């Protein structure tokens, strides 16, 4: 159940109208890395977590709900940045230049230019937020990533927060309004906070690498192919020990010759790792059983009910409460 409090989570303000930046800010309203995408992604992901991971369900729903509040902050800021535009458009009898309110011809031409890149914003919405990005591309459900496995979904969420954070960082370069920058800083900082929350939640699911259940084939999990000519960059991604599996990287200097010599990698041996085929089969079997039972035990079959409601005057076990109800003042 959602309950809308009409006050914003953050005290969003603007110093003056700025339709140009309002259009840019649409990127975080209806764009692929915006607040609606984040809210819907965490909201959808939460359903699969409800019974097996009720604590993660709570986390996802809490952050999804906060993202909806951030969507409201972005929408409110866009509306304030468009202050005066709607009224001018409503004055159909007035043939004067609509953008005189923006102090001159240069400002008017700037807004016309913006309207040409996103005509829906001014010509169809009459100066109010629309569910598009700054180029007028409509919001799409394809932006939402939900795979039904928390080790996958939480990594998607960590990446989503990273992308949203950098968009706010870029947006701040295009406004001089100190109040707008204040709001953008708040929104950017909450992306950092959510990143840490998702990262901490992922760490409570062990093991969580590789994502999902099935383990990586030890013949290929530590192989690095030098797939380009010229300088050969070396680093912890292709020399030393791999960060997650602790295997020694195997650098293939000449991939063509190696593929031919191993019959298309079918005869590539296991090297640089203690993991064996037998160990992988055992882990796959054991982890499959563990994750499956984890979900099956928590899942209700037959008649089901999503929520448990406590009637007024009763405790959660159904007994009548003896305490007096609170008196209204």
C-alpha positions as semicolon CSV with decimal commas, in nm:
position;residue;x (nm);y (nm);z (nm)
1;X;0,000;0,000;0,000
2;X;0,147;0,331;-0,104
3;X;0,069;0,643;0,096
4;X;0,155;0,973;-0,065
5;X;0,289;1,249;0,158
6;X;0,257;1,572;-0,033
7;X;0,581;1,717;0,101
8;X;0,892;1,619;-0,094
9;X;1,162;1,405;0,068
10;X;1,411;1,683;-0,011
11;X;1,336;2,056;-0,017
12;X;1,382;2,106;-0,392
13;X;1,418;2,468;-0,505
14;X;1,517;2,669;-0,815
15;X;1,649;3,022;-0,845
16;X;1,483;3,101;-1,179
17;X;1,317;2,932;-1,477
18;X;1,548;2,745;-1,712
19;X;1,363;2,546;-1,983
20;X;1,691;2,439;-2,140
21;X;1,807;2,259;-1,827
22;X;1,455;2,132;-1,762
23;X;1,482;1,944;-2,089
24;X;1,819;1,798;-1,991
25;X;1,680;1,692;-1,654
26;X;1,418;1,481;-1,832
27;X;1,701;1,230;-1,869
28;X;1,649;1,139;-1,503
29;X;1,270;1,146;-1,530
30;X;1,206;0,916;-1,825
31;X;1,554;0,813;-1,936
32;X;1,716;0,467;-1,926
33;X;1,912;0,545;-1,609
34;X;1,651;0,766;-1,445
35;X;1,444;0,746;-1,130
36;X;1,141;0,573;-1,285
37;X;1,364;0,299;-1,426
38;X;1,521;0,245;-1,083
39;X;1,187;0,245;-0,901
40;X;1,033;-0,006;-1,142
41;X;1,341;-0,228;-1,148
42;X;1,361;-0,271;-0,771
43;X;0,982;-0,296;-0,743
44;X;0,968;-0,581;-0,996
45;X;1,270;-0,760;-0,851
46;X;1,115;-0,758;-0,505
47;X;0,833;-0,999;-0,594
48;X;1,062;-1,300;-0,644
49;X;1,238;-1,222;-0,316
50;X;0,921;-1,198;-0,103
51;X;0,917;-1,551;0,042
52;X;1,274;-1,686;0,018
53;X;1,443;-1,357;0,115
54;X;1,193;-1,143;0,308
55;X;1,471;-0,915;0,430
56;X;1,581;-0,844;0,072
57;X;1,215;-0,795;-0,028
58;X;1,196;-0,526;0,239
59;X;1,518;-0,366;0,113
60;X;1,406;-0,363;-0,250
61;X;1,061;-0,227;-0,171
62;X;1,204;0,044;0,057
63;X;1,451;0,162;-0,206
64;X;1,194;0,134;-0,487
65;X;0,958;0,354;-0,287
66;X;1,236;0,606;-0,223
67;X;1,310;0,610;-0,596
68;X;0,946;0,704;-0,662
69;X;0,998;0,994;-0,423
70;X;1,308;1,091;-0,620
71;X;1,103;1,080;-0,939
72;X;0,869;1,329;-0,774
73;X;1,164;1,553;-0,682
74;X;1,292;1,547;-1,040
75;X;0,943;1,614;-1,178
76;X;0,886;1,900;-0,936
77;X;1,222;2,054;-1,025
78;X;1,144;2,028;-1,398
79;X;0,807;2,196;-1,338
80;X;0,968;2,480;-1,143
81;X;1,230;2,527;-1,413
82;X;0,943;2,563;-1,662
83;X;0,762;2,821;-1,452
84;X;0,571;3,060;-1,678
85;X;0,588;2,849;-1,993
86;X;0,253;2,679;-1,940
87;X;0,073;3,006;-1,881
88;X;0,221;3,165;-2,192
89;X;0,116;2,868;-2,403
90;X;-0,235;2,891;-2,262
91;X;-0,260;3,254;-2,376
92;X;-0,365;3,161;-2,731
93;X;-0,477;3,515;-2,813
94;X;-0,135;3,659;-2,737
95;X;0,088;3,643;-3,045
96;X;0,386;3,793;-2,871
97;X;0,700;3,588;-2,845
98;X;0,643;3,328;-2,576
99;X;0,999;3,324;-2,459
100;X;1,023;3,693;-2,375
101;X;0,987;3,577;-2,017
102;X;1,336;3,434;-2,057
103;X;1,494;3,773;-2,112
104;X;1,555;3,822;-2,479
105;X;1,596;3,678;-2,825
106;X;1,895;3,457;-2,744
107;X;1,703;3,276;-2,473
108;X;1,404;3,237;-2,703
109;X;1,616;3,088;-2,980
110;X;1,781;2,855;-2,731
111;X;1,443;2,716;-2,623
112;X;1,332;2,683;-2,986
113;X;1,649;2,484;-3,052
114;X;1,570;2,260;-2,755
115;X;1,215;2,216;-2,880
116;X;1,348;2,098;-3,215
117;X;1,545;1,820;-3,041
118;X;1,249;1,724;-2,820
119;X;0,927;1,879;-2,960
120;X;0,701;1,674;-2,732
121;X;0,839;1,855;-2,429
122;X;0,704;2,199;-2,520
123;X;0,456;2,142;-2,802
124;X;0,262;1,849;-2,653
125;X;0,308;1,875;-2,277
126;X;0,255;2,253;-2,260
127;X;0,547;2,293;-2,027
128;X;0,525;1,997;-1,787
129;X;0,732;1,680;-1,740
130;X;0,678;1,394;-1,986
131;X;0,795;1,034;-1,965
132;X;1,073;1,068;-2,218
133;X;1,444;1,128;-2,205
134;X;1,594;1,462;-2,309
135;X;1,571;1,365;-2,677
136;X;1,203;1,278;-2,659
137;X;1,249;0,900;-2,663
138;X;0,962;0,746;-2,458
139;X;1,032;0,556;-2,139
140;X;1,036;0,180;-2,194
141;X;0,996;-0,126;-1,975
142;X;1,297;-0,270;-2,155
143;X;1,509;-0,049;-1,927
144;X;1,415;-0,275;-1,633
145;X;1,643;-0,568;-1,548
146;X;1,493;-0,846;-1,334
147;X;1,622;-1,202;-1,360
148;X;1,467;-1,370;-1,055
149;X;1,807;-1,448;-0,900
150;X;1,922;-1,205;-0,633
151;X;2,292;-1,256;-0,704
152;X;2,220;-1,134;-1,057
153;X;1,959;-0,870;-0,973
154;X;2,165;-0,705;-0,699
155;X;2,459;-0,673;-0,937
156;X;2,227;-0,510;-1,190
157;X;2,116;-0,271;-0,916
158;X;2,473;-0,182;-0,820
159;X;2,538;-0,101;-1,186
160;X;2,211;0,097;-1,212
161;X;2,307;0,316;-0,916
162;X;2,651;0,372;-1,070
163;X;2,502;0,487;-1,400
164;X;2,245;0,713;-1,234
165;X;2,517;0,867;-1,018
166;X;2,734;0,961;-1,315
167;X;2,436;1,113;-1,502
168;X;2,369;1,346;-1,207
169;X;2,739;1,428;-1,202
170;X;2,727;1,525;-1,570
171;X;2,401;1,721;-1,527
172;X;2,562;1,945;-1,266
173;X;2,797;2,078;-1,531
174;X;2,505;2,231;-1,722
175;X;2,344;2,444;-1,452
176;X;2,466;2,740;-1,250
177;X;2,160;2,742;-1,025
178;X;2,287;2,674;-0,670
179;X;1,947;2,542;-0,558
180;X;1,926;2,299;-0,847
181;X;2,283;2,183;-0,780
182;X;2,184;2,129;-0,418
183;X;1,900;1,899;-0,527
184;X;2,119;1,715;-0,777
185;X;2,383;1,661;-0,510
186;X;2,124;1,506;-0,280
187;X;1,997;1,275;-0,554
188;X;2,351;1,180;-0,657
189;X;2,443;1,103;-0,297
190;X;2,142;0,875;-0,252
191;X;2,269;0,674;-0,551
192;X;2,594;0,622;-0,357
193;X;2,398;0,518;-0,048
194;X;2,185;0,270;-0,243
195;X;2,497;0,130;-0,413
196;X;2,636;0,044;-0,070
197;X;2,306;-0,107;0,048
198;X;2,285;-0,338;-0,254
199;X;2,651;-0,430;-0,218
200;X;2,602;-0,518;0,149
201;X;2,291;-0,721;0,068
202;X;2,480;-0,917;-0,199
203;X;2,750;-1,007;0,053
204;X;2,489;-1,170;0,280
205;X;2,420;-1,428;0,006
206;X;2,705;-1,678;0,012
207;X;2,839;-1,805;-0,213
208;X;2,745;-1,538;-0,465
209;X;3,009;-1,589;-0,734
210;X;2,965;-1,672;-1,011
211;X;2,613;-1,521;-1,029
212;X;2,342;-1,786;-1,034
213;X;2,408;-2,149;-0,940
214;X;2,619;-2,328;-1,202
215;X;2,995;-2,296;-1,163
216;X;3,243;-2,194;-1,431
217;X;3,427;-2,458;-1,634
218;X;3,786;-2,470;-1,492
219;X;3,927;-2,518;-1,843
220;X;3,829;-2,165;-1,942
221;X;3,763;-1,958;-1,627
222;X;4,122;-1,830;-1,596
223;X;4,212;-1,800;-1,967
224;X;4,292;-1,460;-2,116
225;X;4,311;-1,432;-2,496
226;X;4,533;-1,165;-2,651
227;X;4,277;-1,070;-2,918
228;X;4,447;-0,760;-3,061
229;X;4,776;-0,682;-3,232
230;X;5,019;-0,419;-3,119
231;X;5,093;-0,331;-2,760
232;X;5,001;-0,601;-2,510
233;X;4,866;-0,452;-2,191
234;X;4,918;-0,661;-1,879
235;X;4,754;-0,614;-1,543
236;X;4,567;-0,794;-1,265
237;X;4,301;-0,889;-1,521
238;X;4,542;-1,116;-1,712
239;X;4,840;-1,186;-1,486
240;X;4,874;-1,300;-1,129
241;X;4,568;-1,435;-0,948
242;X;4,203;-1,386;-1,045
243;X;4,016;-1,183;-0,780
244;X;3,714;-1,408;-0,723
245;X;3,818;-1,767;-0,793
246;X;4,181;-1,729;-0,690
247;X;4,312;-1,893;-1,005
248;X;4,635;-1,811;-1,189
249;X;4,564;-1,626;-1,511
250;X;4,670;-1,813;-1,823
251;X;4,775;-1,566;-2,093
252;X;4,729;-1,693;-2,449
253;X;4,975;-1,498;-2,661
254;X;4,857;-1,638;-2,996
255;X;4,485;-1,725;-2,977
256;X;4,469;-1,854;-3,337
257;X;4,746;-2,105;-3,288
258;X;4,610;-2,206;-2,948
259;X;4,256;-2,266;-3,078
260;X;4,391;-2,477;-3,364
261;X;4,619;-2,678;-3,133
262;X;4,334;-2,754;-2,890
263;X;4,075;-2,849;-3,152
264;X;3,866;-2,541;-3,092
265;X;3,945;-2,543;-2,716
266;X;3,784;-2,887;-2,669
267;X;4,123;-3,030;-2,571
268;X;4,235;-2,739;-2,355
269;X;4,361;-2,878;-2,027
270;X;4,297;-2,750;-1,676
271;X;4,586;-2,539;-1,551
272;X;4,648;-2,274;-1,286
273;X;4,357;-2,380;-1,066
274;X;4,272;-2,634;-0,798
275;X;3,919;-2,665;-0,931
276;X;3,846;-2,992;-1,110
277;X;3,556;-3,129;-1,313
278;X;3,459;-3,354;-1,025
279;X;3,461;-3,063;-0,778
280;X;3,249;-2,852;-1,014
281;X;2,991;-3,127;-1,051
282;X;2,969;-3,161;-0,672
283;X;2,931;-2,785;-0,616
284;X;2,666;-2,764;-0,888
285;X;2,470;-3,046;-0,728
286;X;2,505;-2,920;-0,369
287;X;2,433;-2,554;-0,448
288;X;2,138;-2,642;-0,670
289;X;1,988;-2,842;-0,386
290;X;2,058;-2,567;-0,131
291;X;1,909;-2,283;-0,338
292;X;1,612;-2,491;-0,452
293;X;1,526;-2,602;-0,097
294;X;1,575;-2,247;0,028
295;X;1,304;-2,127;-0,206
296;X;1,075;-2,432;-0,182
297;X;1,070;-2,427;0,199
298;X;0,972;-2,059;0,201
299;X;0,716;-2,086;-0,079
300;X;0,349;-2,137;0,002
301;X;0,157;-2,370;-0,229
302;X;-0,218;-2,408;-0,262
303;X;-0,428;-2,134;-0,107
304;X;-0,208;-1,835;-0,053
305;X;-0,222;-1,481;0,081
306;X;0,037;-1,211;0,020
307;X;-0,026;-1,002;0,333
308;X;-0,133;-1,073;0,689
309;X;-0,374;-0,820;0,835
310;X;-0,427;-0,758;1,205
311;X;-0,777;-0,644;1,293
312;X;-0,817;-0,354;1,531
313;X;-0,820;-0,485;1,886
314;X;-0,653;-0,815;1,798
315;X;-0,296;-0,931;1,825
316;X;-0,114;-1,101;1,539
317;X;-0,210;-1,448;1,669
318;X;-0,580;-1,354;1,652
319;X;-0,639;-1,308;2,025
320;X;-0,829;-1,006;2,152
321;X;-0,614;-0,731;2,289
322;X;-0,696;-0,610;2,640
323;X;-0,527;-0,276;2,597
324;X;-0,746;0,026;2,543
325;X;-0,737;0,178;2,196
326;X;-0,556;0,510;2,171
327;X;-0,787;0,804;2,221
328;X;-0,782;1,073;1,956
329;X;-0,686;1,415;2,075
